[in-house]
Amino acid sequence: MAEGVGSALDREHRWPKPLRRRALRAVLWSSALWAAGSAVSASFILRYWVQDLGARGTVLAWIMALPALLGLLRMATGYLVALAGSARRLYLLASTLAYTLLGLLATLVLPWWNFDSRWPLACFVFLLTVHQVIEHIAGVGYWSWLGEVVPKRIRGRFFGLRQRVQLLVAVPVGLGMSWALDWWRRTASAASYPISWGYAGAVLAGALLFFGSLVPMWLWVPGRPAALPPAQAARNWWEPFRDRRFRHLLWFAAWFSLANGITQAAQGRLPYVLGVQLVWLSAMRTYLKLGQGALARRIGILCDRWGNRPVMVASQVLVATSVLFYCLALAGDWRWLWGGWTAWIFYVGLNVGLPSLMLKLAPEEQRAGYLGAYWATSGVVFAASSMAGGVLLDLWGAEDSWVLLRLGLEGFGLLFLLGFLLRLATAWWLWRLEEPEALSLTQLLRRLLPQRAAVPVPAALGPELRKEKDHRMET
């Protein structure tokens, strides 16, 4: 749909209901195709590929940290939206470029590469980093666009439904791709074929599905023109940090990213070292997605009814226990990892509640700038903590020391314990947030705890007897 449609809708101050419904359905179709592409070219598949190319703890951390660090460019998203003319146009253009770079990773299987050198690994890191940086910018445009499309009163329910659609699509696609890659790894080794051919095919298929996800958004979802001119948007880049309520959200973002980043390299390295097959990792992801899919719709309803903050606090406390199961797996039994994936099911509360909360706290005319500030802040902290975690993993994480207790916690176990404490403290930062129309702690406890029914007083009793009976009940 052309930009002119969005302009007409903006002049009318509201969208016709049939157009709104068609746009919401198109978002769900796009989300389903995006989920399929993400499952086919999942991050753990890319991590296995880069480790086959020779990457270790520090390089793994660098791959995760550098895009997040360069994500500071998201601070300029408000200006880029104004420059492009709309969040819709910025998302479509940036996504097209990002998915093209992802598809170029498949060229690393061409025969002219010298795989005894470091050049394939260096090119892999470069292409993946630039792809992720541009995708970060596209993501800010995407959520800014959804803020125009999804009415405030149903955001929790719609984001919960969107999460469920993505999970239910990703489950069979991801499981099938992981089984196919495990089969290829065995077949390629026996037939002396390059194992990287399988990885390249998965990445190329993922890029094509990502491109397909842009089609419904382009055809059936309109967009409104940018509310601010480029010059004014550039001058307002500091506004999110001056807004007291949103500044509290930025403090939460920093702590949340610190807690997540410090264990990223260890969590990515441990299954590889323990020899967990891709099909088992995919089975865990399947279990995770089924659990989140079952809860997503209900979580969205609770977010609309109680507020996003109370739901996110409860979810974060449960998620914090995930790394404790990784500690137990250090004895060499990788089946303990299932416990960690069980705890991660409750990330659904954050996945559904956080976008709705950000859109609620961000002013409509500066939505892209506010969202960009959130993800830029979280990205910088995530980058620093991921790099620190990767360096500590190489220093402390001896692969022949799968022992949790000796003279104390060592190696992987120390990182996982630190991650647990940081994740648990994140719930406190969450509770400090100010969310309009959200339940307070007292109101939440009243909803959760059973209430004793009041005993009716017969109307025939006189006033004195009624007072005496009320006094006895209170006593």
Secondary structure, DSSP 8 states (H G I E B T S, - for coil): --HHHHHHHHHHTS--HHHHHHHHHHHHHHHHHHHHHHHHT-HHHHHHHHHHTT--HHHHHHHHHHHHHHGGGGGGHHHHHHHHSBHHHHHHHHHHHHHHHHHHGGGGGSTT--TTSSHHHHHHHHHHHHHHHHHHHHHHHHHHHHHHHS-GGGHHHHHHHHHHHHHHHHHHHHHHHHHHHHHHHHHHHHHT--THHHHHHHHHHHHHHHHHHHHHHHHH----B-SS-HHHHHHTTTHHHH-HHHHHHHHHHHHHHHHHHTTHHHHHHHHHHHT--HHHHHHHHHHHHHHHHHHHHHHHHHHHHH-HHHHHHHHHHHHTTHHHHHHHHTTS-GGGHHHHHHHHGGGHHHHHHHHHHHHHHS-GGGHHHHHHHHHHHHHHHHHHHHHHHHHHHHHH--TT---S-SSS--HHHHHHHHHHHHHHHHHHHHHT---TT---HHHHHHHHS---------TTS-HHHHHHHHHHHH-
